Amino acid sequence: MSSRLRKASPLYLIGVVLLIGILYALLTRTPQLDPAPELPAPDPRLASLGVPPDWTQLSKYDGVLTRVEFETALQDIYLLGENLYFDIGEEGVRVATELSPPGPSIAFAVGETRKPPPRYWRSTTEIPSGPATQPLDGVRIAIDPGHIGGEWARMEKRWYQIEDTTPVTEGDMTLLTAKLLAPRLESLGATVTLVRSANEPVTELRPTDLTEYATQLMPAAPAEEVRALAEQLFYRTAEIRARAALVNKTIKPDLVLCLHFNAEDWGKDPTNPQLSPRNHFHMILHGAYMDGEIAHEDERLELMHKIFQKVHEEEAALATALTNAFLEDTRLPAYVYRLGKPARRIGPALWARNLLANRLYQCPVLFCEPYVMNNEVVHARVQAGDYDGEMEVAGTLRKSLYREYRDAVVKGLVNYYSARGKSEL
């Protein structure tokens, strides 16, 4: 038996060596990444990375609004210019389109008869109130920490640093605020989901995936400009579209809290920034489409969802409550847009603008813009970091910047949703 084994051993050894070689090759080979999703070619009739609209979606809104209600919302909130794309008749409205077959006219409600708007989110009157200790009982809230932060902060141009101090990075600051805010809202009864919970993109696309798209937009531009545009399409457009898909298809909240920090111009060199004496607060609602924006067919479809779902009514009431809380708690002055900016004033520190997140998220969106990141005092507060209680910062006893932000949001939401029980009495 031992003789037979000795004769077979060379072949056995060769087989073992080959097997080990195959296993090694499999384990050490470079993984093949999935191919980047195929992107549509740019079309001037669509917003960046937009797709042709499906107008048949709008038939579900028959009988939801009267003609007067539709026209009032269109002119008073959503359009900055004249109406060029909405054919409004006595019985309904049809949207102008070139890219895809137009859908049927959306029928207006007649008299006092109304159909409830089909939507995944609920207004405060549709959410049963809970016990007094749970004023947010049953409310579904998505928290969207603005920007990405981390290694992406410099690309996003949301990063600056003074000498060897802690860098100021908006994406990291919004995520810290979100993680402080979520458990507080949950303790008050809300169901809370973070749209992102790490300093990583939600989108699977990366700037290199968008280079060809950027090249088609700027065919004669130098390579450096194309690269910069591809990066901008990544963090400003593809990222927000990916978050919108998550919000609308998976989370389906009653409102989205978009957390941001504001900034004044700090110059082109983020390692030698200009600090500003100005510090202020404002909140952004959806509206105020410029002529060039409403010329995009996909934006017209998204606008119709907003109008017929009556988003503005709930959004404006919520935003007013949060704005009042911010102005009371932070004592920041209300920011005022300069003349000529594409914005419409709704109230003190409350403005309508057509931002991508506000437009794509098909529910009320509260877009918070407190604090100027390159303000001298705010910079000092960033250096102080997060802490319990109060601490002297820039010569004054103050809460942590992030907890002050959190507490203002909580106060506004509690004030708003606490009124549910009172209104039913």
N, C-alpha and C positions, 0 to 999 in steps of 0.2 A: 504493500500500500504506500509506503513512504517513497518507493522508487517511482510509482506512478505520479505522485505529487511533485517530485523533483522534476520530472519531465514536463509537467504542465505548468509549472510555476512561471516560466518566461512569458507565455501567452497571458497568464493571469495578471502578471505585473503590467504588461502592455495595456490590457483592458482597464486596469485600475488607473494607470496614468492618463489614458484618454478620457476616462470618466471625470477625473479630477480637473483635467484641462477644460472640458466642456462646462463643468459647474463653475469654474473660476471665470470663464468668459461670460457666462450668464450673469454672475453676481457683480462683475466689475464693469460691464459695458455701460456706456452713457445712456441714460434713459431717453427714449424718444418722446418729446413733448407733443401733446395733441396739437394739430394744426390750428392756427388762429381762426376764429369764426370769419366766415366770408362777409365782408361789409358791402353795403350797397354803394353804387357810384354816387358821388355828390350830385345834387340836383338843386339849382337855385330856387326851385319852388318848394323845397323842404328845408327845415332847420338842420343843423349839423348832425349827422348820423341818424336823421329821421327817416321814416319809411312812409310810403304812400298810405293815406288814411283809408279805413274801411267805413264808409258813410252809412252802411246798413246798421251800424251800432246805434245810430241815433233814433231809430224807429221806436225804441222802448220808451222814449220821452213824450210820446203823443199824450196830450191831455194833462201835462204836468204844470205848465205855465200859461197864463193869458198873454195876449199880445202886449199889453201894457207892461206886465211884469218883465217880459223878455226885453223889450226895448229899453226900459228903465235901467236894467242891469247892464245891458250892452253899452249904452251911452254914458251912464254915470260912473261906472266902475271900470269897464274893460277896454274901451277904445279911447285912445288919445286923439285920433284923427277922425275923419268922416267914414261912414259905413260904405264900403265898396264891394263887399263880398257876401252880404246877407240879404237875400231877397225876401222882404217881409211883406206878407199879404194879410188880408183880414182873417184867413183861416189857418195860416201856418207860415213857416219860414223854411227856405231852402238855401243851402250853402253853395257858393260858386266853387267849381273844381275843374281841373284839367287832367290830373294824373290818373284818376280812377273814375269809374262811372258814378255820377252823383246819386245819392240816396234819395228816397222819397221825401217830400215836404214833411216837416215835423208839425203835427197838428196842435194848435193852441187849445187850451182849456176854454170852455164857454161858460159864462155866468159864474155861479158859485161852485160849480163842480170842479174838483181837483183830483188827479191821481197822485199818490205819494211818489216822490222821485225814486227810481230804482238805484240803489247804491249800497256799498258794503258798510259804510260808516253810519253812526247814529248821532242825532242831535241830542242835546241835553234833555229835551222833553221825551225822548224815546228810550232813555236809560233810567230804569226804576231807581229811585233814591234808596240808599241804605241807612244804617244807623248813624246817628250824629257823630260818632267817633270814626266813621268811615265815609267822609264826604265824597271820596272819589270811587266809591263802591261800584264795580261793574264797568268802569271807564277803561277802554283799551287805548293805551298811549304808546306810540313809537317815539323813541328819542334818537335823533339823527345828529351825532356829533360832527359838526362841519369840518370839511377837509379831511386829510389822511394823517398828516404828521409823520413822526418817526423819520425814516430815511428819505421819505418823499417830501418833507417840509421845504427843503431848499428849492426843489423843482417847482413846488406850488407857489413859491414866493411868499410863503407864510412863515418865514424864519428870519430872525436877526439876532445879533449878539454884540454886546458892548464889552470889549476886552475879554477878560476871563470869567465874566459873570454867566449865570445860567442862561442859555439861549431862550428866546421867546418864540415858541412854535405853536401856532393856533390849533393845529390838529391835535396836539398832545393836550392842550388846555381844555378844548371842548370835550375830549374823551374823559379827562379827569372830572370835569363838571358833571358829565352824564352818569358816571359811576357813583358820584355822590348823590345825584338826583334820583336815580332809579329806586334804590331801597326806601327812600323817604316817600315816594309816591306809592310804592307797594304797601307800605305800612298804613297808608290812608285808604287802601282798598282797590287801587288801580291794578290792572294787568299791564305790565311794562315790558317792552322789547327794545333792545338797542339795535339800530340798523347796522352799526358796526361796533364791535367790542374790542378791537385791537387796532394798532396803527398800521393796518394793511388795507389795500384796496378791496372794495367789494367786487368790482369788475374783474373779469379774467383777462381782459385786454391789457396790453402794455404799449408804451409809446412806439416801439418798433412795429407793432401790429397796425399802427395808424399812419405809418410813413407814406404808404402808397396813396391813402385817402388824402393826406395833407399835400402830397405832390400834385394830385389832380386839382386841388383847390388853388395851388400856387405853382403852376407848371414852369414859370420862368424864374422862380425865386432861388436864391443861393441855398446850398445844402443846410447851412446853419439856421436859416429862417424856416425851412421846411421841418427841421428837427424840433425847433421851438414850437411850431404849430402842432406837430404830432404830440408833443408833451402836453400842450394845452388841451387838445382834444381828449387826451387820456384823463387828466385829473378834473377838468371842468365839465366834460360832456359824457364820455363813456362811463365815468364813475357815477355821475348823477343818474344816468339812465339805468344803470344796474341797481342802484338803490331804489329807484322808482319801481322797478319790476318786483323787488323784494317787498316793498311796502304794499303795492296793489294786489299782488298775487298770493302772498304768503302771510304777511302780518295782518293786513286789513284792519288798521286801527281806526278809532274814532277821531283821533287827531295826531299830527306829527309835530313834535317840538324840534325845530332845527336850531341847534345851539351854535352860535358864532361869537367871535369877538371882532370889534371894529378896528380900524387903523387909519391914521393920516399918512400921507406920503412920507416915507422914511428915506427916500433917495435910492440910487441905483446900487450902492454898496451896502449890503446888509451887515458887514463887519464894521461899518462906520455910519450908523444910522442917525437920522435927524430925529430928536425927541420933540414932542409937541406939547404945548401948554393946554391944548384943548382936550376935553373929555366929555363924552355925551352918550346918549342912548336913543335908539329907535327900534321899531318893529315893522316888519314888512309883510303885507298881505298880497294876495294875487290880484293883478289887474294892470291897467295902464299899458296896453299893447301899443307899441310904435307901428307906424305904417309898414315898415320893412319886416316886422315880425308877423303881423296879421296877414301879410302877403304869403307866408308859408302855409301850405295846405294842412300839414299835420298840426300846426299850432291852432288853426281854425277848429279842427276837430276837438283838440284838447280844451279849447275855450268853451265849446258847446257842452262838454261834460260838466265843466265848472258851473255854467249858467243854469243848466237844467237840474243839476243836483242841489242847487241852492247853497253852494259851498260858502258864498260870501256872507250870508246871513249869520251862520254859526261862527265862521272865522272872525268876523268883525266883532261880535259880542265877546268871544273868548279873548281876542287880542286887546280889547279895551280893558278887560279885567287884569290881564297880565301887565299891560302898559302902566296902569295906575299903580300896581304893586311895585313895579320897578322904579317908577319915579318917586314913590314914597320911601322905599327902602334904601335905594342907592343915592338918592338926592342928586342924580346926574341931570344935567339940563337936556331938554329934548332937542334932538338933532333936526336941522332944517335943510332940505335939499336946495341947492342953488337953482336959480331960474334956468330953464332949458334942459334940466335933467328929466329923463323919462320916468317920472313918478307923479302920483296924484295924492294929495294930502287927504287923509280920511279923518284925522284927529290929532291931538297933541302927541308927537313922537310916533305917529301911526301913519304909514305910507303904503300905497299900492304900487307894486312894480311887477313886471313880467319876468321873474326868475325861473330858471329851468326846474328846480325842485318844487317851487310853488305850483308850477303849471302841470308837472307830470304826476305828482302825488294826488290821487283823486279823492281827497278828503281835506278838511280844514288843516292848514299849515301855519304854524306860528314861527316866523323866522326872526329870531332874537339877535339883535346887534348892540349889546351893551359894551361899554368900556373901549377906550382907544389904546391899543396894545403898546404904542410907542409914546404914550403920555408918561411924563416923569414919575407921577405917583403910581400909575398902573405898573410901570416897569419895576418899581420898588416892591410892589405887592407880588409880582411874579417871582422876584428873588426870594421873598419870604416863604413862598410855597404854601402848602395847605396845612392848616392847624386847627385845633379845637379852640372855642372861645374867642377871646380878643387878644391882640398883641399890638404893641406900638410899631407902626410902620409909617415912614415919612412924617413922623412927628405927631401922629394921631392914633388912638386906640381903634383898631379895625378888626372886623372878621376877616378870615381868609377870603381872598377874592372869589374863590370857587364856591365857598359856602354862602357868601352873600348872593351870588348869582343863583345858586340852588334855592335859597330861601325865598327870593323874590318870585321865582317861577311857582314854587309850592303855594305861596300866599295867594297869587293870582288865580291859580286853578281851584284852590279851596274856596275862595270867595265866589267864584263863578258857579261851581257845582253845588255848593251849599245852598244856593238859592232854589234848587230843584224842589226841595220839600216845602219851602215857603210859598212858591208859586202855586202849589197844588192845594193849599189851604183855602 
